[in-house]
Amino acid sequence: MLKWNRFSVDKIRKSVFIKLLVSYLIVLLLPVIIGIFLFNRIESIMVENANSSNTAMLEQVRDVLDNRFKEVEQLSLQISLDQKLDRLMKNQQNISNYEYIDYVKELNRYQTVSTYINDYYVYFSESDVLLSPKMKTDSFMFFNHIKRYENSTYREIMNNRLSGFHLNSYFPSEKVMMNSGQEHIITFIQSLPYGEISDVKGALMIHIDEHQIREMLQQIEGLNKGVMYIANENKEMMMSTSDNEGVFSEIRPLLNDNQGFFSKEINGSDMIASYTKSEKNGWTYVSLVPREFVLSEVNNVKSWALGMMFISIIIGIVVSYYLANRNYRPIREVVKTVIGTNRANGKYTNEMELIKETIVSSMNKQSQLKRIVSQQEPVIRSNFILRLIRGQVDVSTIYKKELDSMGVSFNSEYFSVILLQIDDNCQFTKENVDTKWVLTRFIITNLSEELFEDIGYTIEIDRDKLIILNTLRDDSEGERIKQLNRIRELMDILDQQFGIKISVAISQIHQGLYKISECYWESVKALDYRMIKGPNSVIFYHDIKNNSGYDYHYPVETEVQILNFAKNGDYVNVEQALDQIFSHNVQQALTPEISKCLSYDLLSTWIKLQSTLGGEDKKRAIEMHNPFKAIAECRTVEELQNKIKSLYYDYCLKIQENQSTQGERLYKEIVLFIQENFNENMLSLGMIAEHFTMNPSYLSSFFKKQGGITLSDFITQVRIEESKKLLQDRKLTISEIATKVGYANSVGLIRVFKKVEGVTPGQYRKLVKGQYSF
């Protein structure tokens, strides 16, 4: 119920309602998708049918033209095999004009009824005579004045067409200029005598009228909507119904089969190309038709279909929304019931789904929480064991389930604490000091966990200290020996393989969780004897416990804590630390002499604190309290304790009184120092912190808190104000002024001055001059 209170009905509607709506829309879209698929299939069929139709028309064109070209070749064969022509060819040097004119009449006999043949000519190469059914001339006159080829020169015609061997050779259509106008002519060449390959003496030239072929192609239905290309057996274009003949070069590589079709984008338009090849002469006939023309009817139907489909989708969306909203109402009522906003009457079967989602969500959150706890288990375990060792855990409230959740299990109720002091960190790495310490602690932790397996837990408590909480089967000598052997093995491995030396302090074996803290303090006291026994030693509390009357416990860590608390004026924590020291020392029946030694140690710490007050304050405090005489006059331990507490109390009170005044005085000193040294280009946060023996980070935050401005901004402010004064003296250059106010060069001053004042120093000097002039 609490989960659903965090969500509104509208947010739930966005998930459940949309799912219902989407499901109806999917049902709506299924027939639409199927229709689109079928329509595309129909479109493909239409394209295939159009291609088949184009191929059939191309075959019709191919058959017609094959027959027409056959007529040309038959005419060529009739003229070439004429015996009279053969005699004239072989005796060209001895032929008179009368014989040539007589053969012109002979040529009239071959007049063909084919409209495709424009004219035909017989060329005698040795006598350079060209005959037609109507005239006799020479080649130069004919190709330069009578019929002049637009794209071929006279020399090219003579070299490529009227010389050499040709057998039924066709040359591409070319524009020919004549007196009566111009025509596009396909040239047919047959070398003479017929069949002679090496000793060629002339040629038969037949001109085929391309215009007649074009008219025939335009009469075929469908081709007038596209472009027609005719290519010879070498894929060279012979003629085209389009003036843009460059398109053929794009489709030529695709004309590989005897027959086929393909689609290609040409000049930004989709085109459908169909082609077929003649088996008689190897020529290829290509039809290129715009795709939109082929699919014009389909596109019309497609437009109507898309319109109807759009209307159907709109209606379907409205109906889907209505149905989804109607079916969502029960769910909405259940949701309102769960979150307590509206309790509807009646029973609703969808309520189980809501409950299911609630349970699943709760389970997912629980699983996520477990996963997070599992990831943090090592940290939680270390923190718990550390608090347990220090006596900060109420062991009476600990249950096995809680220990299992932290990955802690004790196989026995007998415990000891082993305190490891690192004497020398690892030597096999050249990393920096901090990295060495981290690596050293990591090695010790891993090795100790391997050696102690599941009977010990190793945690770090300081930079150079680790603790092993060891579980033993019982309080027997055999268990002590096993524990000592593991410690010796650990020390040997660390020393021999890693160059790490440690000192070890071992407590006595105690029974019960509540005794673990006692084990810890025993190990701490035993470690104090490291000063006597030396580094790399093993110290048992059992061996030094009887010396409690002749020594006292005052570790360096506790002194550092007292110093820090006192410097902050925190007497509550100072008193708590002193009480802890007294409880661990005075209660152990210390002699008065030993108790005074402890007191002198605590007094030494107090004197260290007086050094922070300054020379005069320190002298005044010592003269006022006369602490050494006061300690010497104390007769009981209780008097010693009260006197020491009073000394620390007076110091903390003095610190609290001076905290505000000292801050103001220090702030003024810093400001004065900046005003006196702003012309030093080395003046910076680090220089000022070094001068006042302060931490740079603390100095920066202190100055900002006292003055409301950052230290660097204040330095800049002082320098800018001084530079504004110096700018009034026009004898000084900008560079000289920059040096006087602490900048290394004029660039630094100009950049900072522009940022603060909005103008450059030069512009400011002009403004000041203008004001004075006014």
LUMTIFI-999449 format. One record per residue (C-alpha): residue in three letters; x, y, z. Coordinates in pm, whole numbers, padded with zeros to 5 digits, always signed. Layout:
BEGIN
AlaXYZ ...
// end
This chain:
BEGIN
Met+00000+00000+00000 Leu+00289+00233+00084 Lys+00443+00166-00256 Trp+00134+00270-00445 Asn+00097+00585-00236 Arg+00407+00716-00411 Phe+00245+00701-00753 Ser-00052+00884-00898 Val-00326+00723-01104 Asp-00208+00919-01405 Lys+00141+00769-01385 Ile+00001+00418-01363 Arg-00232+00498-01652 Lys+00070+00579-01865 Ser+00195+00225-01830 Val-00116+00005-01821 Phe-00334+00213-02052 Ile-00063+00252-02315 Lys+00000-00123-02313 Leu-00368-00184-02382 Leu-00375+00084-02651 Val-00061-00053-02816 Ser-00204-00405-02820 Tyr-00515-00284-03006 Leu-00302-00080-03244 Ile-00091-00387-03319 Val-00406-00580-03406 Leu-00508-00286-03627 Leu-00170-00269-03798 Leu-00145-00640-03878 Pro-00391-00628-04175 Val-00238-00295-04280 Ile+00109-00452-04290 Ile-00024-00754-04478 Gly-00196-00522-04727 Ile+00126-00327-04778 Phe+00311-00652-04840 Leu+00052-00768-05092 Phe+00049-00430-05263 Asn+00428-00440-05299 Arg+00400-00790-05440 Ile+00142-00669-05694 Glu+00374-00382-05783 Ser+00657-00631-05844 Ile+00429-00838-06066 Met+00332-00526-06261 Val+00698-00446-06314 Glu+00765-00800-06434 Asn+00469-00784-06672 Ala+00585-00447-06806 Asn+00932-00589-06860 Ser+00789-00890-07040 Ser+00581-00658-07258 Asn+00883-00441-07334 Thr+01086-00750-07418 Ala+00815-00870-07659 Met+00810-00530-07832 Leu+01188-00536-07854 Glu+01174-00877-08016 Gln+00924-00737-08267 Val+01161-00449-08344 Arg+01453-00689-08367 Asp+01275-00912-08619 Val+01167-00617-08835 Leu+01512-00462-08842 Asp+01682-00797-08899 Asn+01472-00833-09212 Arg+01550-00480-09325 Phe+01920-00529-09273 Lys+01892-00859-09457 Glu+01754-00666-09760 Val+02060-00440-09741 Glu+02295-00736-09732 Gln+02109-00903-10023 Leu+02148-00583-10230 Ser+02515-00579-10139 Leu+02557-00937-10245 Gln+02384-00878-10582 Ile+02602-00581-10670 Ser+02925-00734-10537 Leu+02887-01054-10744 Asp+02816-00869-11068 Gln+03074-00990-11324 Lys+03086-00657-11499 Leu+03170-00484-11172 Asp+03437-00744-11106 Arg+03599-00676-11448 Leu+03589-00299-11391 Met+03750-00335-11050 Lys+04041-00536-11183 Asn+04108-00302-11483 Gln+04052+00041-11330 Gln+04347+00202-11507 Asn+04214+00110-11852 Ile+03850+00207-11806 Ser+03711+00495-12001 Asn+03453+00743-11884 Tyr+03207+00586-12120 Glu+03239+00253-11941 Tyr+03187+00423-11601 Ile+02875+00598-11729 Asp+02754+00277-11878 Tyr+02794+00108-11535 Val+02598+00390-11376 Lys+02307+00280-11591 Glu+02377-00074-11477 Leu+02343+00034-11116 Asn+01993+00165-11187 Arg+01883-00196-11231 Tyr+01936-00253-10856 Gln+01695+00014-10739 Thr+01530-00133-10431 Val+01179-00082-10306 Ser+01302-00067-09948 Thr+01247+00278-09798 Tyr+01528+00215-09549 Ile+01799+00236-09818 Asn+01879+00597-09882 Asp+02134+00539-10161 Tyr+02426+00315-10256 Tyr+02767+00380-10412 Val+03055+00190-10570 Tyr+03402+00326-10505 Phe+03704+00244-10727 Ser+04009+00308-10511 Glu+04278+00298-10786 Ser+04104+00549-11012 Asp+03938+00735-10718 Val+03601+00714-10891 Leu+03273+00695-10701 Leu+02960+00579-10888 Ser+02596+00588-10786 Pro+02277+00520-10979 Lys+02263+00893-11050 Met+02616+01021-11092 Lys+02986+00974-11129 Thr+03230+01172-10912 Asp+03547+01139-10710 Ser+03574+01076-10337 Phe+03693+01423-10243 Met+03401+01592-10421 Phe+03154+01347-10278 Phe+03257+01357-09909 Asn+03336+01727-09900 His+03052+01876-10105 Ile+02781+01627-10193 Lys+02750+01433-09866 Arg+02961+01571-09585 Tyr+02982+01375-09260 Glu+02954+01597-08957 Asn+03173+01394-08716 Ser+03411+01225-08965 Thr+03669+01394-09181 Tyr+03743+01301-09539 Arg+04072+01137-09441 Glu+03907+00932-09164 Ile+03641+00807-09407 Met+03898+00707-09663 Asn+04123+00533-09411 Asn+03862+00361-09196 Arg+03578+00285-09436 Leu+03680+00288-09801 Ser+04009+00105-09754 Gly+04087-00232-09610 Phe+03874-00541-09590 His+03511-00509-09478 Leu+03248-00778-09472 Asn+02898-00649-09413 Ser+03032-00376-09184 Tyr+02791-00129-09029 Phe+02906+00210-08893 Pro+02707+00403-08630 Ser+02450+00657-08727 Glu+02598+00994-08814 Lys+02461+01325-08930 Val+02532+01388-09301 Met+02505+01736-09451 Met+02364+01765-09810 Asn+02241+02043-10033 Ser+01882+01937-09970 Gly+01931+01934-09593 Gln+02068+01694-09339 Glu+01994+01333-09253 His+02111+01071-09003 Ile+02271+00786-09195 Ile+02386+00438-09092 Thr+02667+00342-09331 Phe+02707-00012-09465 Ile+03046-00105-09624 Gln+03140-00412-09827 Ser+03496-00428-09968 Leu+03540-00523-10337 Pro+03605-00757-10508 Tyr+03376-00965-10289 Gly+03568-01209-10075 Glu+03909-01058-10151 Ile+04090-00993-09827 Ser+04432-00864-09924 Asp+04394-00719-10274 Val+04106-00477-10203 Lys+04038-00244-10498 Gly+03721-00068-10388 Ala+03411-00077-10177 Leu+03034-00083-10193 Met+02877+00177-09964 Ile+02505+00170-09879 His+02342+00452-09680 Ile+02057+00343-09451 Asp+01806+00614-09354 Glu+01782+00629-08975 His+01468+00843-08998 Gln+01274+00551-09144 Ile+01381+00331-08854 Arg+01280+00598-08603 Glu+00932+00626-08755 Met+00891+00252-08739 Leu+00994+00247-08370 Gln+00753+00529-08282 Gln+00465+00335-08432 Ile+00521+00052-08185 Glu+00299+00108-07879 Gly+00487+00188-07558 Leu+00828+00269-07705 Asn+00736+00632-07765 Lys+00727+00677-07385 Gly+01089+00578-07346 Val+01419+00561-07530 Met+01541+00297-07777 Tyr+01907+00207-07832 Ile+02054-00025-08096 Ala+02412-00150-08044 Asn+02625-00371-08265 Glu+02793-00694-08164 Asn+03074-00495-07990 Lys+02825-00303-07775 Glu+02889+00011-07981 Met+02576+00219-08019 Met+02455+00229-08379 Met+02156+00457-08328 Ser+01922+00596-08063 Thr+01581+00757-08048 Ser+01719+01005-07792 Asp+01957+01290-07845 Asn+02122+01211-07509 Glu+02338+00923-07621 Gly+02562+00941-07312 Val+02307+00744-07108 Phe+02393+00430-07306 Ser+02744+00425-07160 Glu+02594+00385-06811 Ile+02388+00076-06899 Arg+02631-00084-07146 Pro+02819-00286-06875 Leu+02488-00446-06770 Leu+02405-00589-07118 Asn+02569-00926-07064 Asp+02297-01181-07141 Asn+02102-01253-07457 Gln+01787-01116-07300 Gly+01684-00953-06971 Phe+01579-00645-06780 Phe+01698-00440-06483 Ser+01629-00115-06296 Lys+01876+00174-06272 Glu+01868+00535-06156 Ile+01972+00765-06441 Asn+01992+01142-06405 Gly+01788+01124-06084 Ser+01506+00916-06237 Asp+01430+00548-06185 Met+01436+00372-06522 Ile+01349+00016-06628 Ala+01574-00124-06900 Ser+01479-00424-07118 Tyr+01708-00571-07383 Thr+01734-00856-07631 Lys+02010-00971-07868 Ser+01971-01073-08231 Glu+02091-01420-08316 Lys+02154-01319-08677 Asn+02400-01032-08643 Gly+02460-01015-08264 Trp+02308-00669-08233 Thr+02148-00565-07900 Tyr+01816-00379-07884 Val+01758-00182-07561 Ser+01443-00014-07435 Leu+01468+00238-07150 Val+01131+00336-06999 Pro+01064+00555-06690 Arg+00947+00350-06397 Glu+00671+00598-06322 Phe+00526+00536-06669 Val+00527+00160-06616 Leu+00362+00200-06275 Ser+00137+00492-06358 Glu-00182+00296-06303 Val-00039+00124-06000 Asn+00057+00461-05852 Asn-00295+00590-05903 Val-00436+00289-05722 Lys-00163+00330-05460 Ser-00265+00690-05394 Trp-00626+00584-05341 Ala-00517+00294-05125 Leu-00293+00514-04909 Gly-00576+00761-04863 Met-00817+00489-04759 Met-00549+00333-04540 Phe-00487+00667-04365 Ile-00858+00713-04299 Ser-00880+00353-04173 Ile-00584+00403-03941 Ile-00736+00722-03796 Ile-01066+00545-03736 Gly-00879+00243-03597 Ile-00683+00462-03355 Val-01002+00623-03228 Val-01168+00282-03185 Ser-00854+00141-03021 Tyr-00843+00433-02777 Tyr-01209+00378-02692 Leu-01165+00005-02635 Ala-00845+00051-02435 Asn-01007+00316-02216 Arg-01312+00095-02158 Asn-01103-00206-02063 Tyr-00876+00007-01846 Arg-01157+00127-01621 Pro-01152-00183-01396 Ile-00776-00153-01358 Arg-00806+00215-01274 Glu-01063+00143-01005 Val-00839-00124-00854 Val-00544+00114-00854 Lys-00749+00381-00681 Thr-00855+00123-00424 Val-00495+00023-00357 Ile-00369+00378-00314 Gly-00673+00475-00108 Thr-00793+00762-00321 Asn-01125+00607-00426 Arg-01285+00287-00305 Ala-01523+00157-00572 Asn-01802-00090-00503 Gly-01802-00444-00637 Lys-01537-00703-00708 Tyr-01267-00666-00971 Thr-01070-00958-01107 Asn-00780-00733-01217 Glu-00695-00659-00855 Met-00466-00966-00844 Glu-00254-00825-01121 Leu-00205-00507-00921 Ile-00117-00706-00609 Lys+00121-00918-00816 Glu+00301-00608-00943 Thr+00323-00476-00587 Ile+00474-00800-00460 Val+00715-00827-00754 Ser+00828-00469-00700 Ser+00882-00532-00329 Met+01077-00848-00406 Asn+01290-00665-00662 Lys+01368-00392-00410 Gln+01457-00650-00151 Ser+01679-00829-00401 Gln+01846-00501-00495 Leu+01901-00421-00128 Lys+02056-00763-00073 Arg+02282-00710-00369 Ile+02397-00374-00235 Val+02454-00521+00110 Ser+02643-00810-00047 Gln+02871-00566-00233 Gln+02936-00374+00088 Glu+02971-00687+00300 Pro+03353-00663+00344 Val+03325-00301+00463 Ile+03032-00379+00693 Arg+03211-00684+00831 Ser+03531-00488+00900 Asn+03340-00206+01066 Phe+03142-00449+01284 Ile+03449-00645+01394 Leu+03637-00323+01474 Arg+03350-00197+01690 Leu+03319-00541+01849 Ile+03688-00546+01935 Arg+03675-00196+02085 Gly+03373-00287+02299 Gln+03130-00063+02113 Val+02880-00344+02040 Asp+02624-00478+02281 Val+02694-00850+02240 Ser+02372-00945+02419 Thr+02169-00817+02122 Ile+02367-01001+01852 Tyr+02193-01292+01676 Lys+02337-01550+01440 Lys+02122-01424+01153 Glu+02274-01078+01182 Leu+02625-01226+01184 Asp+02544-01434+00874 Ser+02420-01126+00688 Met+02762-00965+00744 Gly+02953-01280+00651 Val+03072-01333+01011 Ser+03069-01675+01175 Phe+03239-01789+01493 Asn+03303-02163+01518 Ser+03388-02136+01885 Glu+03336-01909+02184 Tyr+03707-01880+02262 Phe+03881-01572+02123 Ser+04212-01391+02116 Val+04320-01067+01952 Ile+04649-01042+01763 Leu+04776-00688+01702 Leu+05022-00646+01414 Gln+05258-00346+01408 Ile+05433-00289+01070 Asp+05799-00210+01143 Asp+05915-00192+00779 Asn+05699-00188+00464 Cys+05760-00388+00146 Gln+06093-00329-00030 Phe+06033-00493-00370 Thr+05852-00193-00521 Lys+05974+00160-00596 Glu+05632+00321-00566 Asn+05573+00624-00344 Val+05539+00587+00032 Asp+05159+00584+00042 Thr+05143+00316-00228 Lys+05396+00106-00036 Trp+05187+00122+00280 Val+04871+00026+00091 Leu+05048-00265-00077 Thr+05200-00378+00253 Arg+04863-00386+00430 Phe+04712-00571+00134 Ile+04982-00840+00146 Ile+04953-00888+00521 Thr+04573-00910+00503 Asn+04575-01173+00229 Leu+04845-01385+00390 Ser+04684-01377+00734 Glu+04344-01474+00590 Glu+04507-01770+00411 Leu+04695-01887+00722 Phe+04406-01847+00963 Glu+04147-01960+00702 Asp+03797-01946+00851 Ile+03903-01903+01214 Gly+04031-01547+01190 Tyr+03930-01206+01056 Thr+04191-00945+00962 Ile+04109-00574+00954 Glu+04309-00252+00921 Ile+04289-00004+01209 Asp+04569+00236+01119 Arg+04832+00308+00859 Asp+05078+00068+01023 Lys+04851-00150+01237 Leu+04625-00448+01167 Ile+04420-00669+01395 Ile+04345-01040+01368 Leu+04042-01162+01563 Asn+04125-01531+01613 Thr+03879-01805+01706 Leu+04018-02105+01901 Arg+03865-02438+01994 Asp+03947-02403+02364 Asp+04182-02242+02612 Ser+04452-02507+02588 Glu+04825-02505+02542 Gly+04789-02684+02209 Glu+04573-02401+02069 Arg+04827-02144+02189 Ile+05104-02331+02009 Lys+04902-02351+01685 Gln+04832-01978+01708 Leu+05200-01901+01768 Asn+05307-02126+01476 Arg+05075-01940+01239 Ile+05217-01608+01358 Arg+05574-01729+01309 Glu+05491-01858+00962 Leu+05329-01525+00872 Met+05634-01330+00994 Asp+05875-01558+00803 Ile+05685-01529+00472 Leu+05656-01151+00503 Asp+06024-01112+00586 Gln+06171-01358+00333 Gln+05946-01298+00032 Phe+05841-00935+00070 Gly+06094-00777+00307 Ile+05816-00677+00546 Lys+05892-00681+00919 Ile+05621-00676+01183 Ser+05590-00685+01560 Val+05310-00894+01707 Ala+05118-00851+02034 Ile+04893-01142+02143 Ser+04625-01127+02408 Gln+04519-01405+02636 Ile+04245-01647+02529 His+03906-01545+02667 Gln+03566-01710+02648 Gly+03262-01520+02518 Leu+03198-01237+02277 Tyr+03183-00983+02555 Lys+03548-01061+02638 Ile+03674-00966+02290 Ser+03720-00600+02385 Glu+03929-00711+02683 Cys+04142-00915+02442 Tyr+04195-00603+02233 Trp+04311-00387+02522 Glu+04541-00665+02634 Ser+04703-00672+02290 Val+04736-00292+02291 Lys+04909-00301+02630 Ala+05134-00582+02514 Leu+05231-00384+02203 Asp+05353-00099+02428 Tyr+05639-00328+02529 Arg+05768-00315+02173 Met+05973-00014+02290 Ile+06150-00245+02534 Lys+06165-00574+02340 Gly+06250-00407+02007 Pro+06094-00443+01657 Asn+06011-00774+01489 Ser+05920-00937+01819 Val+05627-01140+01948 Ile+05484-01013+02278 Phe+05230-01205+02486 Tyr+05012-01022+02730 His+05047-01321+02957 Asp+05417-01235+02997 Ile+05371-00870+03093 Lys+05041-00866+03279 Asn+05214-00900+03618 Asn+05411-00581+03553 Ser+05102-00363+03573 Gly+05204-00216+03908 Tyr+05529-00083+03771 Asp+05426+00070+03444 Tyr+05133+00259+03297 His+04937+00273+02969 Tyr+04950+00602+02775 Pro+04979+00523+02400 Val+05086+00782+02143 Glu+04748+00755+01965 Thr+04568+00870+02281 Glu+04806+01166+02327 Val+04742+01276+01967 Gln+04367+01258+02031 Ile+04399+01474+02345 Leu+04612+01730+02158 Asn+04360+01756+01875 Phe+04058+01782+02107 Ala+04225+02047+02325 Lys+04340+02261+02033 Asn+03977+02279+01925 Gly+03862+02371+02279 Asp+03664+02043+02305 Tyr+03692+01974+02679 Val+03418+01710+02675 Asn+03624+01474+02457 Val+03943+01567+02645 Glu+03783+01467+02975 Gln+03651+01144+02820 Ala+04000+01052+02694 Leu+04155+01129+03036 Asp+03896+00914+03212 Gln+03974+00629+02974 Ile+04347+00657+03056 Phe+04279+00663+03427 Ser+04045+00364+03404 His+04315+00158+03231 Asn+04599+00259+03462 Val+04494+00383+03805 Gln+04260+00089+03868 Gln+04551-00153+03833 Ala+04691-00059+04177 Leu+04964+00168+04047 Thr+05201+00294+04307 Pro+05193+00668+04383 Glu+05531+00712+04215 Ile+05411+00541+03893 Ser+05090+00741+03906 Lys+05292+01065+03926 Cys+05495+00949+03626 Leu+05172+00911+03434 Ser+05066+01252+03558 Tyr+05395+01407+03444 Asp+05337+01250+03101 Leu+04993+01406+03087 Leu+05144+01733+03212 Ser+05402+01714+02933 Thr+05115+01695+02685 Trp+04959+02004+02852 Ile+05287+02195+02819 Lys+05297+02106+02448 Leu+04957+02267+02418 Gln+05080+02590+02585 Ser+05323+02636+02296 Thr+05028+02705+02068 Leu+04931+03013+02277 Gly+05251+03207+02210 Gly+05550+03293+02430 Glu+05383+03541+02669 Asp+05062+03342+02712 Lys+05260+03023+02773 Lys+05476+03192+03037 Arg+05171+03347+03204 Ala+04983+03016+03216 Ile+05277+02823+03364 Glu+05341+03095+03627 Met+04974+03107+03719 His+04920+02731+03754 Asn+05274+02630+03858 Pro+05187+02275+03741 Phe+05503+02096+03852 Lys+05466+02215+04211 Ala+05095+02135+04208 Ile+05159+01779+04090 Ala+05431+01727+04348 Glu+05200+01839+04629 Cys+04920+01597+04532 Arg+04897+01313+04781 Thr+04628+01093+04626 Val+04552+00963+04282 Glu+04218+01138+04288 Glu+04390+01473+04353 Leu+04623+01408+04060 Gln+04330+01337+03830 Asn+04136+01647+03935 Lys+04441+01873+03902 Ile+04522+01749+03555 Lys+04160+01788+03445 Ser+04153+02146+03577 Leu+04468+02232+03379 Tyr+04314+02100+03056 Tyr+03984+02271+03136 Asp+04152+02614+03175 Tyr+04340+02563+02846 Cys+04022+02468+02653 Leu+03843+02770+02804 Lys+04127+02998+02692 Ile+04115+02849+02342 Gln+03740+02911+02319 Glu+03786+03276+02428 Asn+04071+03340+02186 Gln+03931+03168+01882 Ser+03739+03477+01762 Thr+03998+03743+01853 Gln+04285+03543+01711 Gly+04103+03504+01382 Glu+04051+03878+01348 Arg+04411+03952+01440 Leu+04543+03694+01195 Tyr+04320+03832+00920 Lys+04454+04183+00976 Glu+04811+04054+00972 Ile+04751+03877+00641 Val+04593+04190+00489 Leu+04888+04403+00609 Phe+05135+04152+00469 Ile+04965+04167+00128 Gln+04956+04547+00128 Glu+05327+04558+00206 Asn+05434+04292-00043 Phe+05190+04329-00333 Asn+05476+04450-00558 Glu+05643+04106-00533 Asn+05555+03901-00842 Met+05609+03583-00634 Leu+05329+03680-00395 Ser+05082+03390-00391 Leu+04876+03168-00163 Gly+05172+02935-00111 Met+05409+03221-00019 Ile+05162+03370+00232 Ala+05086+03027+00383 Glu+05460+02961+00423 His+05509+03301+00589 Phe+05233+03238+00845 Thr+05317+02862+00876 Met+04965+02764+00774 Asn+04817+02503+00544 Pro+04739+02671+00204 Ser+04393+02514+00183 Tyr+04308+02624+00538 Leu+04449+02974+00477 Ser+04233+03013+00164 Ser+03909+02910+00337 Phe+03998+03116+00651 Phe+04059+03438+00451 Lys+03736+03391+00251 Lys+03538+03334+00571 Gln+03686+03642+00746 Gly+03687+03890+00458 Gly+03415+03764+00227 Ile+03658+03763-00068 Thr+03910+03510-00191 Leu+04277+03567-00124 Ser+04369+03588-00493 Asp+04088+03837-00562 Phe+04208+04056-00273 Ile+04565+04055-00405 Thr+04432+04153-00748 Gln+04220+04429-00591 Val+04518+04580-00409 Arg+04734+04569-00723 Ile+04465+04723-00945 Glu+04403+05011-00701 Glu+04775+05085-00686 Ser+04809+05065-01066 Lys+04520+05315-01105 Lys+04713+05561-00889 Leu+05032+05508-01089 Leu+04849+05549-01422 Gln+04792+05916-01339 Asp+05168+05967-01375 Arg+05206+05973-01755 Lys+05585+05944-01728 Leu+05552+05578-01628 Thr+05497+05318-01900 Ile+05252+05032-01865 Ser+05542+04784-01830 Glu+05697+04993-01549 Ile+05365+05013-01367 Ala+05316+04634-01408 Thr+05656+04572-01246 Lys+05578+04811-00960 Val+05250+04638-00872 Gly+05385+04283-00886 Tyr+05329+04161-01243 Ala+05610+04005-01441 Asn+05515+04194-01757 Ser+05254+04428-01900 Val+05052+04139-02052 Gly+04948+04015-01707 Leu+04849+04363-01588 Ile+04651+04440-01906 Arg+04460+04110-01890 Val+04367+04146-01518 Phe+04296+04522-01545 Lys+04062+04465-01841 Lys+03883+04185-01652 Val+03831+04396-01336 Glu+03776+04750-01474 Gly+03634+04664-01817 Val+03899+04873-01997 Thr+04272+04838-02058 Pro+04522+05047-01855 Gly+04587+05264-02161 Gln+04216+05332-02208 Tyr+04179+05407-01837 Arg+04468+05657-01854 Lys+04292+05834-02143 Leu+03967+05846-01947 Val+04142+05991-01642 Lys+04316+06250-01862 Gly+03985+06351-02016 Gln+03827+06402-01675 Tyr+04109+06624-01558 Ser+04107+06818-01886 Phe+03739+06884-01843 
// end
